[in-house]
Amino acid sequence: PLPRPQARERPPLRRRQLQALRLWAVQHHRLVPEDGKAFMETKIGTIGYQAPEVKKQTWVSPAIDMWAYGTLLYEMAVSFKPKAVEHLLLPGHLDNVPVFKKQWKKRDPELLGLIRACMKTDPDERITAAQALDHPYFKKEMTLQSQDSPD
């Protein structure tokens, strides 16, 4: 048999997630009005990443982007979107983040906590980008990076 090609080395998942969140936070600081809300005339966005409150003719906040970010983190962790398996949730299930032990047993529990904070159904309860940067999941990464850097 032929030897397998060497996989291109990628930065750890947590580092890529932190970079994406920082970019998101910087963009919103410049683009969102002071009150943080914008009127959405037409429903826009990528299907599968849209927050539940996204619809035509409504006021939205940056919380819709945190929902999308939570969906992105979920997909990066287990290779499918939560919407792809939501039909498997039990009726009356309170948490809208489907978790199956097989996919999550090797993942950092703090990651799941961050995803759940991003994907709260009520946008007013959702974590903000600034709060996400202070989340324990990213604090661990900061600690690991500072330990790796030379003195």
Disulfide bonds with the S-S distance in Angstrom:
none
